[in-house]
């Protein structure tokens, strides 16, 4: 497919970009933002113009003619209500991203910056007399909600189960599996476990994510730095102990949970090395982590009565052969297991961009 796509993924302290021509990645760059630079902003949402400048300066220094960019794809932010898919960055969507009604996170910047860059590209194209405009889009929002009504039922009426998952990479991995198996993605029923700093397990059926967990809000498996689901009564006691304020409790669950809570590191390579050196606690934690992910995979299989085509293990943790073998051993009775390591977010964004250029993917509007 002809055309150029710029993919943008804004993180808390850096901005990742990827530039693609004719579906081939020309380069990927992680633009780090110095702590003293970030400290000058009261909120991450005030950093959009600074990051826009950092991206455009880098592209110009790299010799990229901005007017050559056909589509700018931004990582989706915390926006509801949405379905999965590709959305054009319109004024209503930009307003929703800026308002941060569902949480302040650096990912909310990606769509805003994508729109700014598309405007810059179009200004240059008009000067050159180029007719076709560059568009700005986001894809597969982490809070995109297509869950079955029965899957949203929680134990208290006040607490319905909420979606927050790695929709972008998990959907791309389902498409990858479908292509390898000679199937259409919409015909695949897959369970995808994305394991990184957080862990989300998603059930894909008919092209939709029909069941998953809130990977940021205290629901699901243990992860590298998130607690996942924890017992309610001990958590209540901790909240009212007087030892912690609200933000400290949140930090224990997200950022200080999981492997961080046990070992003070979110690096599984270090924990595996500890186990190999005879640390019994590390060895037991590894087994418990793998069991936690496997239990959630098995639980989602019940949503579709066990009729699952494939289980996909992905994310940064999936580079560990040891951990993946342990999870595979526990869940392979449900369906064949495929392992696709890595976050793959920039490539997934580019894939969506080329889907728009080819007309294969329907563009939606917020």
BALOBA-1460 file (C-alpha; in Angstrom, 3 decimals):
// residues 366
<rec num="1" residu="x" x="0.000" y="0.000" z="0.000"/>
<rec num="2" residu="x" x="1.428" y="3.389" z="-1.013"/>
<rec num="3" residu="x" x="1.467" y="6.328" z="1.372"/>
<rec num="4" residu="x" x="3.281" y="7.636" z="4.452"/>
<rec num="5" residu="x" x="2.074" y="7.239" z="8.034"/>
<rec num="6" residu="x" x="3.403" y="8.922" z="11.167"/>
<rec num="7" residu="x" x="2.524" y="7.074" z="14.399"/>
<rec num="8" residu="x" x="2.646" y="8.816" z="17.797"/>
<rec num="9" residu="x" x="2.568" y="7.242" z="21.260"/>
<rec num="10" residu="x" x="2.860" y="9.695" z="24.156"/>
<rec num="11" residu="x" x="4.088" y="8.279" z="27.469"/>
<rec num="12" residu="x" x="4.652" y="9.909" z="30.839"/>
<rec num="13" residu="x" x="8.285" y="10.913" z="30.219"/>
<rec num="14" residu="x" x="8.802" y="10.304" z="26.504"/>
<rec num="15" residu="x" x="7.119" y="10.408" z="23.113"/>
<rec num="16" residu="x" x="7.577" y="7.471" z="20.753"/>
<rec num="17" residu="x" x="7.177" y="8.038" z="17.032"/>
<rec num="18" residu="x" x="7.381" y="5.753" z="14.024"/>
<rec num="19" residu="x" x="7.539" y="6.776" z="10.375"/>
<rec num="20" residu="x" x="6.315" y="4.397" z="7.667"/>
<rec num="21" residu="x" x="6.438" y="4.527" z="3.864"/>
<rec num="22" residu="x" x="4.572" y="1.999" z="1.735"/>
<rec num="23" residu="x" x="3.899" y="-0.089" z="4.893"/>
<rec num="24" residu="x" x="7.631" y="-0.295" z="5.691"/>
<rec num="25" residu="x" x="8.948" y="1.185" z="8.925"/>
<rec num="26" residu="x" x="11.625" y="3.725" z="8.029"/>
<rec num="27" residu="x" x="12.553" y="4.461" z="11.625"/>
<rec num="28" residu="x" x="11.315" y="4.473" z="15.212"/>
<rec num="29" residu="x" x="12.420" y="7.004" z="17.815"/>
<rec num="30" residu="x" x="11.862" y="7.456" z="21.523"/>
<rec num="31" residu="x" x="12.061" y="11.200" z="22.214"/>
<rec num="32" residu="x" x="12.893" y="11.549" z="25.907"/>
<rec num="33" residu="x" x="11.688" y="14.645" z="27.785"/>
<rec num="34" residu="x" x="14.043" y="15.792" z="30.538"/>
<rec num="35" residu="x" x="12.612" y="15.939" z="34.094"/>
<rec num="36" residu="x" x="13.447" y="19.648" z="34.350"/>
<rec num="37" residu="x" x="11.525" y="20.234" z="31.120"/>
<rec num="38" residu="x" x="8.464" y="18.346" z="32.348"/>
<rec num="39" residu="x" x="8.569" y="19.977" z="35.787"/>
<rec num="40" residu="x" x="7.649" y="23.309" z="34.226"/>
<rec num="41" residu="x" x="4.113" y="22.069" z="33.508"/>
<rec num="42" residu="x" x="1.354" y="21.787" z="36.103"/>
<rec num="43" residu="x" x="-0.326" y="18.959" z="34.176"/>
<rec num="44" residu="x" x="0.748" y="16.504" z="31.514"/>
<rec num="45" residu="x" x="-2.089" y="17.934" z="29.403"/>
<rec num="46" residu="x" x="-0.228" y="21.256" z="29.202"/>
<rec num="47" residu="x" x="2.647" y="19.575" z="27.361"/>
<rec num="48" residu="x" x="0.977" y="19.223" z="23.954"/>
<rec num="49" residu="x" x="2.720" y="22.154" z="22.223"/>
<rec num="50" residu="x" x="6.108" y="21.237" z="23.708"/>
<rec num="51" residu="x" x="5.818" y="17.658" z="22.478"/>
<rec num="52" residu="x" x="4.489" y="18.830" z="19.103"/>
<rec num="53" residu="x" x="7.609" y="20.956" z="18.743"/>
<rec num="54" residu="x" x="9.894" y="18.084" z="19.766"/>
<rec num="55" residu="x" x="8.321" y="15.781" z="17.155"/>
<rec num="56" residu="x" x="8.386" y="18.256" z="14.272"/>
<rec num="57" residu="x" x="11.946" y="19.365" z="15.070"/>
<rec num="58" residu="x" x="13.080" y="15.751" z="15.077"/>
<rec num="59" residu="x" x="11.352" y="15.001" z="11.765"/>
<rec num="60" residu="x" x="12.872" y="18.051" z="10.068"/>
<rec num="61" residu="x" x="16.328" y="17.143" z="11.426"/>
<rec num="62" residu="x" x="15.771" y="13.622" z="10.074"/>
<rec num="63" residu="x" x="15.148" y="15.074" z="6.617"/>
<rec num="64" residu="x" x="11.434" y="14.252" z="6.512"/>
<rec num="65" residu="x" x="9.370" y="16.588" z="4.351"/>
<rec num="66" residu="x" x="6.245" y="17.100" z="6.471"/>
<rec num="67" residu="x" x="4.116" y="17.553" z="3.374"/>
<rec num="68" residu="x" x="4.835" y="13.915" z="2.468"/>
<rec num="69" residu="x" x="2.865" y="12.606" z="5.464"/>
<rec num="70" residu="x" x="-0.532" y="11.225" z="4.430"/>
<rec num="71" residu="x" x="-1.919" y="10.160" z="7.815"/>
<rec num="72" residu="x" x="-1.002" y="10.862" z="11.433"/>
<rec num="73" residu="x" x="-2.062" y="8.113" z="13.836"/>
<rec num="74" residu="x" x="-2.151" y="8.866" z="17.570"/>
<rec num="75" residu="x" x="-2.438" y="6.431" z="20.441"/>
<rec num="76" residu="x" x="-5.965" y="6.655" z="21.787"/>
<rec num="77" residu="x" x="-6.706" y="8.278" z="25.132"/>
<rec num="78" residu="x" x="-9.023" y="7.499" z="28.041"/>
<rec num="79" residu="x" x="-12.300" y="8.369" z="26.319"/>
<rec num="80" residu="x" x="-15.769" y="6.910" z="26.692"/>
<rec num="81" residu="x" x="-18.216" y="5.942" z="25.351"/>
<rec num="82" residu="x" x="-16.454" y="4.373" z="22.361"/>
<rec num="83" residu="x" x="-16.349" y="1.173" z="20.373"/>
<rec num="84" residu="x" x="-13.105" y="-0.291" z="19.034"/>
<rec num="85" residu="x" x="-11.925" y="0.934" z="15.648"/>
<rec num="86" residu="x" x="-10.402" y="3.986" z="13.970"/>
<rec num="87" residu="x" x="-11.731" y="7.467" z="14.782"/>
<rec num="88" residu="x" x="-10.985" y="10.733" z="13.029"/>
<rec num="89" residu="x" x="-9.730" y="13.362" z="15.463"/>
<rec num="90" residu="x" x="-12.585" y="15.870" z="15.310"/>
<rec num="91" residu="x" x="-13.380" y="18.809" z="17.607"/>
<rec num="92" residu="x" x="-15.737" y="16.752" z="19.838"/>
<rec num="93" residu="x" x="-13.031" y="14.098" z="20.262"/>
<rec num="94" residu="x" x="-10.376" y="16.717" z="21.035"/>
<rec num="95" residu="x" x="-12.692" y="18.235" z="23.644"/>
<rec num="96" residu="x" x="-13.160" y="14.808" z="25.283"/>
<rec num="97" residu="x" x="-9.395" y="14.206" z="25.320"/>
<rec num="98" residu="x" x="-8.681" y="17.602" z="26.896"/>
<rec num="99" residu="x" x="-11.363" y="17.235" z="29.578"/>
<rec num="100" residu="x" x="-9.844" y="13.964" z="30.867"/>
<rec num="101" residu="x" x="-13.199" y="12.900" z="32.314"/>
<rec num="102" residu="x" x="-11.989" y="9.298" z="32.617"/>
<rec num="103" residu="x" x="-8.527" y="10.059" z="33.913"/>
<rec num="104" residu="x" x="-5.473" y="12.242" z="33.278"/>
<rec num="105" residu="x" x="-2.904" y="10.244" z="31.326"/>
<rec num="106" residu="x" x="-0.198" y="11.131" z="28.807"/>
<rec num="107" residu="x" x="-1.955" y="8.976" z="26.185"/>
<rec num="108" residu="x" x="-4.665" y="11.667" z="26.008"/>
<rec num="109" residu="x" x="-2.090" y="13.899" z="24.279"/>
<rec num="110" residu="x" x="-1.467" y="11.638" z="21.273"/>
<rec num="111" residu="x" x="-4.667" y="12.474" z="19.389"/>
<rec num="112" residu="x" x="-4.304" y="16.194" z="20.115"/>
<rec num="113" residu="x" x="-0.726" y="16.251" z="18.836"/>
<rec num="114" residu="x" x="-1.696" y="14.146" z="15.804"/>
<rec num="115" residu="x" x="-4.274" y="16.800" z="14.930"/>
<rec num="116" residu="x" x="-1.734" y="19.622" z="15.338"/>
<rec num="117" residu="x" x="0.759" y="17.871" z="13.072"/>
<rec num="118" residu="x" x="-1.919" y="17.139" z="10.449"/>
<rec num="119" residu="x" x="-2.802" y="20.846" z="10.443"/>
<rec num="120" residu="x" x="0.880" y="21.724" z="9.935"/>
<rec num="121" residu="x" x="1.174" y="19.177" z="7.112"/>
<rec num="122" residu="x" x="-1.928" y="20.534" z="5.400"/>
<rec num="123" residu="x" x="-0.654" y="24.113" z="5.641"/>
<rec num="124" residu="x" x="2.526" y="23.035" z="3.849"/>
<rec num="125" residu="x" x="0.559" y="21.058" z="1.289"/>
<rec num="126" residu="x" x="-1.593" y="24.068" z="0.471"/>
<rec num="127" residu="x" x="1.526" y="26.167" z="-0.117"/>
<rec num="128" residu="x" x="2.763" y="23.523" z="-2.551"/>
<rec num="129" residu="x" x="-0.619" y="23.184" z="-4.239"/>
<rec num="130" residu="x" x="-1.106" y="19.584" z="-3.126"/>
<rec num="131" residu="x" x="-4.773" y="18.624" z="-3.238"/>
<rec num="132" residu="x" x="-5.219" y="15.712" z="-0.848"/>
<rec num="133" residu="x" x="-5.316" y="16.528" z="2.865"/>
<rec num="134" residu="x" x="-3.537" y="14.677" z="5.654"/>
<rec num="135" residu="x" x="-5.880" y="13.234" z="8.289"/>
<rec num="136" residu="x" x="-5.413" y="12.673" z="12.031"/>
<rec num="137" residu="x" x="-6.828" y="9.550" z="13.664"/>
<rec num="138" residu="x" x="-6.729" y="7.422" z="16.812"/>
<rec num="139" residu="x" x="-7.376" y="3.689" z="17.016"/>
<rec num="140" residu="x" x="-8.691" y="1.130" z="19.506"/>
<rec num="141" residu="x" x="-9.155" y="3.136" z="22.677"/>
<rec num="142" residu="x" x="-8.206" y="1.345" z="25.929"/>
<rec num="143" residu="x" x="-11.684" y="2.080" z="27.341"/>
<rec num="144" residu="x" x="-13.562" y="1.062" z="24.181"/>
<rec num="145" residu="x" x="-16.595" y="-0.756" z="25.542"/>
<rec num="146" residu="x" x="-18.163" y="-3.682" z="23.682"/>
<rec num="147" residu="x" x="-18.574" y="-5.941" z="26.706"/>
<rec num="148" residu="x" x="-21.530" y="-8.257" z="26.941"/>
<rec num="149" residu="x" x="-24.145" y="-6.899" z="29.382"/>
<rec num="150" residu="x" x="-23.743" y="-9.929" z="31.637"/>
<rec num="151" residu="x" x="-19.960" y="-9.422" z="31.731"/>
<rec num="152" residu="x" x="-20.454" y="-5.936" z="33.210"/>
<rec num="153" residu="x" x="-22.260" y="-7.221" z="36.278"/>
<rec num="154" residu="x" x="-20.194" y="-6.697" z="39.429"/>
<rec num="155" residu="x" x="-20.799" y="-7.801" z="42.983"/>
<rec num="156" residu="x" x="-22.266" y="-4.415" z="43.939"/>
<rec num="157" residu="x" x="-24.749" y="-2.413" z="41.881"/>
<rec num="158" residu="x" x="-22.571" y="0.664" z="42.458"/>
<rec num="159" residu="x" x="-19.517" y="-1.052" z="40.940"/>
<rec num="160" residu="x" x="-20.216" y="-2.373" z="37.447"/>
<rec num="161" residu="x" x="-17.195" y="-3.965" z="35.814"/>
<rec num="162" residu="x" x="-15.303" y="-1.433" z="33.701"/>
<rec num="163" residu="x" x="-13.149" y="-1.765" z="30.580"/>
<rec num="164" residu="x" x="-9.561" y="-0.599" z="30.472"/>
<rec num="165" residu="x" x="-7.347" y="-2.858" z="28.385"/>
<rec num="166" residu="x" x="-4.574" y="-2.957" z="25.785"/>
<rec num="167" residu="x" x="-7.094" y="-2.878" z="22.936"/>
<rec num="168" residu="x" x="-4.677" y="-1.518" z="20.321"/>
<rec num="169" residu="x" x="-2.077" y="-4.277" z="20.522"/>
<rec num="170" residu="x" x="-4.489" y="-7.101" z="21.352"/>
<rec num="171" residu="x" x="-6.666" y="-6.419" z="18.286"/>
<rec num="172" residu="x" x="-3.579" y="-6.155" z="16.080"/>
<rec num="173" residu="x" x="-2.355" y="-9.528" z="17.366"/>
<rec num="174" residu="x" x="-5.722" y="-11.113" z="16.563"/>
<rec num="175" residu="x" x="-5.421" y="-9.759" z="13.005"/>
<rec num="176" residu="x" x="-1.872" y="-11.136" z="12.850"/>
<rec num="177" residu="x" x="-3.019" y="-14.582" z="13.943"/>
<rec num="178" residu="x" x="-5.977" y="-14.527" z="11.542"/>
<rec num="179" residu="x" x="-3.700" y="-13.714" z="8.594"/>
<rec num="180" residu="x" x="-1.355" y="-16.588" z="9.515"/>
<rec num="181" residu="x" x="-4.273" y="-19.001" z="9.851"/>
<rec num="182" residu="x" x="-5.978" y="-17.959" z="6.615"/>
<rec num="183" residu="x" x="-8.976" y="-16.579" z="8.499"/>
<rec num="184" residu="x" x="-10.741" y="-13.252" z="8.757"/>
<rec num="185" residu="x" x="-10.218" y="-11.473" z="12.071"/>
<rec num="186" residu="x" x="-13.975" y="-11.213" z="12.620"/>
<rec num="187" residu="x" x="-14.234" y="-14.999" z="12.420"/>
<rec num="188" residu="x" x="-11.656" y="-15.617" z="15.169"/>
<rec num="189" residu="x" x="-12.543" y="-16.174" z="18.813"/>
<rec num="190" residu="x" x="-9.364" y="-15.395" z="20.723"/>
<rec num="191" residu="x" x="-8.228" y="-14.728" z="24.264"/>
<rec num="192" residu="x" x="-5.309" y="-12.302" z="24.350"/>
<rec num="193" residu="x" x="-3.188" y="-11.768" z="27.467"/>
<rec num="194" residu="x" x="-1.154" y="-8.561" z="27.164"/>
<rec num="195" residu="x" x="1.492" y="-8.568" z="29.893"/>
<rec num="196" residu="x" x="3.537" y="-5.444" z="30.564"/>
<rec num="197" residu="x" x="3.556" y="-2.949" z="33.413"/>
<rec num="198" residu="x" x="-0.142" y="-3.791" z="33.597"/>
<rec num="199" residu="x" x="-1.908" y="-6.969" z="32.499"/>
<rec num="200" residu="x" x="-5.129" y="-7.109" z="30.537"/>
<rec num="201" residu="x" x="-6.810" y="-10.256" z="29.253"/>
<rec num="202" residu="x" x="-9.281" y="-9.691" z="26.433"/>
<rec num="203" residu="x" x="-11.835" y="-11.948" z="24.774"/>
<rec num="204" residu="x" x="-12.296" y="-11.246" z="21.053"/>
<rec num="205" residu="x" x="-15.366" y="-12.511" z="19.242"/>
<rec num="206" residu="x" x="-16.904" y="-11.252" z="15.999"/>
<rec num="207" residu="x" x="-14.324" y="-8.469" z="15.780"/>
<rec num="208" residu="x" x="-15.267" y="-7.089" z="19.203"/>
<rec num="209" residu="x" x="-13.780" y="-7.258" z="22.689"/>
<rec num="210" residu="x" x="-16.734" y="-8.781" z="24.527"/>
<rec num="211" residu="x" x="-15.111" y="-9.375" z="27.919"/>
<rec num="212" residu="x" x="-12.000" y="-8.068" z="29.667"/>
<rec num="213" residu="x" x="-10.705" y="-6.496" z="32.880"/>
<rec num="214" residu="x" x="-9.926" y="-2.989" z="34.098"/>
<rec num="215" residu="x" x="-6.133" y="-3.232" z="33.981"/>
<rec num="216" residu="x" x="-5.675" y="0.150" z="35.666"/>
<rec num="217" residu="x" x="-8.522" y="0.089" z="38.163"/>
<rec num="218" residu="x" x="-7.873" y="-2.942" z="40.374"/>
<rec num="219" residu="x" x="-9.354" y="-5.800" z="38.367"/>
<rec num="220" residu="x" x="-7.578" y="-8.763" z="36.838"/>
<rec num="221" residu="x" x="-4.294" y="-10.648" z="37.143"/>
<rec num="222" residu="x" x="-1.147" y="-9.646" z="38.996"/>
<rec num="223" residu="x" x="1.270" y="-7.660" z="36.857"/>
<rec num="224" residu="x" x="4.779" y="-6.233" z="36.992"/>
<rec num="225" residu="x" x="3.666" y="-3.145" z="38.898"/>
<rec num="226" residu="x" x="-0.083" y="-3.459" z="39.453"/>
<rec num="227" residu="x" x="-1.841" y="-5.464" z="42.124"/>
<rec num="228" residu="x" x="-4.787" y="-6.616" z="40.022"/>
<rec num="229" residu="x" x="-7.748" y="-7.876" z="42.051"/>
<rec num="230" residu="x" x="-7.060" y="-7.817" z="45.807"/>
<rec num="231" residu="x" x="-9.164" y="-9.010" z="48.797"/>
<rec num="232" residu="x" x="-11.671" y="-6.314" z="49.732"/>
<rec num="233" residu="x" x="-11.643" y="-6.517" z="53.548"/>
<rec num="234" residu="x" x="-7.862" y="-6.137" z="54.012"/>
<rec num="235" residu="x" x="-7.952" y="-3.248" z="51.532"/>
<rec num="236" residu="x" x="-10.722" y="-1.572" z="53.566"/>
<rec num="237" residu="x" x="-8.657" y="-1.968" z="56.741"/>
<rec num="238" residu="x" x="-5.648" y="-0.414" z="55.017"/>
<rec num="239" residu="x" x="-7.734" y="2.527" z="53.753"/>
<rec num="240" residu="x" x="-8.990" y="3.311" z="57.269"/>
<rec num="241" residu="x" x="-5.766" y="2.552" z="59.138"/>
<rec num="242" residu="x" x="-4.690" y="6.199" z="59.142"/>
<rec num="243" residu="x" x="-1.310" y="5.227" z="57.693"/>
<rec num="244" residu="x" x="-2.075" y="6.149" z="54.101"/>
<rec num="245" residu="x" x="-3.902" y="8.869" z="52.211"/>
<rec num="246" residu="x" x="-5.983" y="8.246" z="49.079"/>
<rec num="247" residu="x" x="-3.131" y="8.781" z="46.619"/>
<rec num="248" residu="x" x="-0.787" y="6.509" z="48.572"/>
<rec num="249" residu="x" x="-3.355" y="3.694" z="48.466"/>
<rec num="250" residu="x" x="-3.749" y="4.148" z="44.703"/>
<rec num="251" residu="x" x="0.041" y="4.068" z="44.316"/>
<rec num="252" residu="x" x="0.217" y="0.782" z="46.207"/>
<rec num="253" residu="x" x="-2.292" y="-0.748" z="43.794"/>
<rec num="254" residu="x" x="-0.984" y="0.837" z="40.579"/>
<rec num="255" residu="x" x="2.732" y="1.433" z="40.342"/>
<rec num="256" residu="x" x="3.690" y="-0.231" z="43.608"/>
<rec num="257" residu="x" x="1.710" y="-3.462" z="43.256"/>
<rec num="258" residu="x" x="2.540" y="-6.832" z="41.746"/>
<rec num="259" residu="x" x="6.253" y="-7.591" z="41.432"/>
<rec num="260" residu="x" x="7.088" y="-4.112" z="42.744"/>
<rec num="261" residu="x" x="5.335" y="-4.928" z="46.021"/>
<rec num="262" residu="x" x="7.307" y="-8.127" z="46.534"/>
<rec num="263" residu="x" x="10.743" y="-7.246" z="45.190"/>
<rec num="264" residu="x" x="10.899" y="-3.494" z="44.531"/>
<rec num="265" residu="x" x="11.401" y="-4.071" z="40.808"/>
<rec num="266" residu="x" x="9.115" y="-4.436" z="37.803"/>
<rec num="267" residu="x" x="11.836" y="-6.225" z="35.820"/>
<rec num="268" residu="x" x="10.989" y="-9.917" z="35.555"/>
<rec num="269" residu="x" x="14.490" y="-10.653" z="34.280"/>
<rec num="270" residu="x" x="15.835" y="-9.747" z="37.717"/>
<rec num="271" residu="x" x="13.217" y="-11.844" z="39.506"/>
<rec num="272" residu="x" x="13.934" y="-14.836" z="37.259"/>
<rec num="273" residu="x" x="17.665" y="-14.429" z="37.975"/>
<rec num="274" residu="x" x="16.901" y="-14.373" z="41.709"/>
<rec num="275" residu="x" x="14.927" y="-17.606" z="41.383"/>
<rec num="276" residu="x" x="17.718" y="-19.249" z="39.401"/>
<rec num="277" residu="x" x="20.142" y="-18.287" z="42.179"/>
<rec num="278" residu="x" x="18.000" y="-20.149" z="44.698"/>
<rec num="279" residu="x" x="15.676" y="-17.435" z="46.030"/>
<rec num="280" residu="x" x="12.578" y="-19.423" z="47.015"/>
<rec num="281" residu="x" x="10.346" y="-16.364" z="47.323"/>
<rec num="282" residu="x" x="11.152" y="-15.346" z="43.753"/>
<rec num="283" residu="x" x="10.460" y="-18.863" z="42.478"/>
<rec num="284" residu="x" x="7.066" y="-18.983" z="44.205"/>
<rec num="285" residu="x" x="6.158" y="-15.498" z="42.943"/>
<rec num="286" residu="x" x="6.895" y="-16.541" z="39.359"/>
<rec num="287" residu="x" x="4.564" y="-19.521" z="39.731"/>
<rec num="288" residu="x" x="1.904" y="-17.311" z="41.324"/>
<rec num="289" residu="x" x="2.153" y="-14.689" z="38.577"/>
<rec num="290" residu="x" x="1.761" y="-17.282" z="35.831"/>
<rec num="291" residu="x" x="-1.124" y="-18.927" z="37.685"/>
<rec num="292" residu="x" x="-2.840" y="-15.548" z="38.068"/>
<rec num="293" residu="x" x="-2.711" y="-14.846" z="34.314"/>
<rec num="294" residu="x" x="-3.726" y="-18.423" z="33.463"/>
<rec num="295" residu="x" x="-6.745" y="-18.280" z="35.797"/>
<rec num="296" residu="x" x="-8.043" y="-15.177" z="34.063"/>
<rec num="297" residu="x" x="-7.542" y="-16.717" z="30.619"/>
<rec num="298" residu="x" x="-9.483" y="-19.789" z="31.727"/>
<rec num="299" residu="x" x="-12.227" y="-17.624" z="33.227"/>
<rec num="300" residu="x" x="-12.780" y="-15.761" z="29.959"/>
<rec num="301" residu="x" x="-13.110" y="-19.047" z="28.091"/>
<rec num="302" residu="x" x="-16.349" y="-19.668" z="30.010"/>
<rec num="303" residu="x" x="-17.894" y="-16.532" z="28.462"/>
<rec num="304" residu="x" x="-17.950" y="-18.312" z="25.087"/>
<rec num="305" residu="x" x="-18.592" y="-21.799" z="26.507"/>
<rec num="306" residu="x" x="-14.985" y="-22.831" z="25.844"/>
<rec num="307" residu="x" x="-15.253" y="-22.293" z="22.073"/>
<rec num="308" residu="x" x="-11.900" y="-20.549" z="21.597"/>
<rec num="309" residu="x" x="-9.750" y="-20.712" z="18.449"/>
<rec num="310" residu="x" x="-6.528" y="-19.448" z="19.951"/>
<rec num="311" residu="x" x="-4.905" y="-18.012" z="23.068"/>
<rec num="312" residu="x" x="-2.375" y="-15.249" z="22.339"/>
<rec num="313" residu="x" x="0.329" y="-14.184" z="24.804"/>
<rec num="314" residu="x" x="1.836" y="-10.761" z="24.082"/>
<rec num="315" residu="x" x="3.371" y="-7.659" z="25.671"/>
<rec num="316" residu="x" x="6.866" y="-7.022" z="26.979"/>
<rec num="317" residu="x" x="6.762" y="-9.902" z="29.486"/>
<rec num="318" residu="x" x="6.090" y="-12.310" z="26.601"/>
<rec num="319" residu="x" x="9.801" y="-12.144" z="25.717"/>
<rec num="320" residu="x" x="10.389" y="-14.469" z="28.681"/>
<rec num="321" residu="x" x="10.322" y="-18.040" z="27.368"/>
<rec num="322" residu="x" x="10.221" y="-19.363" z="30.941"/>
<rec num="323" residu="x" x="7.083" y="-17.443" z="31.924"/>
<rec num="324" residu="x" x="5.317" y="-18.117" z="28.627"/>
<rec num="325" residu="x" x="5.987" y="-21.848" z="28.862"/>
<rec num="326" residu="x" x="4.537" y="-21.901" z="32.376"/>
<rec num="327" residu="x" x="1.370" y="-20.091" z="31.267"/>
<rec num="328" residu="x" x="1.079" y="-22.214" z="28.123"/>
<rec num="329" residu="x" x="1.277" y="-25.412" z="30.188"/>
<rec num="330" residu="x" x="-1.701" y="-24.250" z="32.269"/>
<rec num="331" residu="x" x="-4.035" y="-23.106" z="29.460"/>
<rec num="332" residu="x" x="-3.201" y="-25.150" z="26.347"/>
<rec num="333" residu="x" x="-6.048" y="-27.546" z="27.203"/>
<rec num="334" residu="x" x="-8.432" y="-24.725" z="26.211"/>
<rec num="335" residu="x" x="-6.965" y="-23.829" z="22.792"/>
<rec num="336" residu="x" x="-3.638" y="-23.625" z="20.923"/>
<rec num="337" residu="x" x="-1.302" y="-20.939" z="22.291"/>
<rec num="338" residu="x" x="0.576" y="-18.399" z="20.132"/>
<rec num="339" residu="x" x="3.247" y="-16.068" z="21.520"/>
<rec num="340" residu="x" x="3.773" y="-12.624" z="19.952"/>
<rec num="341" residu="x" x="6.189" y="-10.697" z="22.200"/>
<rec num="342" residu="x" x="6.341" y="-6.914" z="22.447"/>
<rec num="343" residu="x" x="4.046" y="-3.927" z="22.889"/>
<rec num="344" residu="x" x="3.774" y="-3.373" z="19.091"/>
<rec num="345" residu="x" x="1.835" y="-0.132" z="19.587"/>
<rec num="346" residu="x" x="3.501" y="1.959" z="16.856"/>
<rec num="347" residu="x" x="3.235" y="-0.866" z="14.312"/>
<rec num="348" residu="x" x="-0.399" y="-1.391" z="15.311"/>
<rec num="349" residu="x" x="-1.133" y="2.311" z="14.793"/>
<rec num="350" residu="x" x="0.546" y="2.213" z="11.379"/>
<rec num="351" residu="x" x="-1.462" y="-0.874" z="10.428"/>
<rec num="352" residu="x" x="-4.653" y="1.033" z="11.243"/>
<rec num="353" residu="x" x="-3.403" y="4.008" z="9.226"/>
<rec num="354" residu="x" x="-2.855" y="1.886" z="6.133"/>
<rec num="355" residu="x" x="-6.260" y="0.336" z="6.713"/>
<rec num="356" residu="x" x="-7.723" y="3.840" z="6.405"/>
<rec num="357" residu="x" x="-5.655" y="4.663" z="3.305"/>
<rec num="358" residu="x" x="-6.741" y="1.454" z="1.574"/>
<rec num="359" residu="x" x="-10.378" y="1.876" z="2.571"/>
<rec num="360" residu="x" x="-10.305" y="-1.479" z="4.394"/>
<rec num="361" residu="x" x="-11.087" y="0.080" z="7.794"/>
<rec num="362" residu="x" x="-14.217" y="2.105" z="8.390"/>
<rec num="363" residu="x" x="-13.533" y="5.520" z="9.930"/>
<rec num="364" residu="x" x="-15.751" y="6.304" z="12.908"/>
<rec num="365" residu="x" x="-16.665" y="9.621" z="14.510"/>
<rec num="366" residu="x" x="-16.953" y="10.467" z="18.192"/>
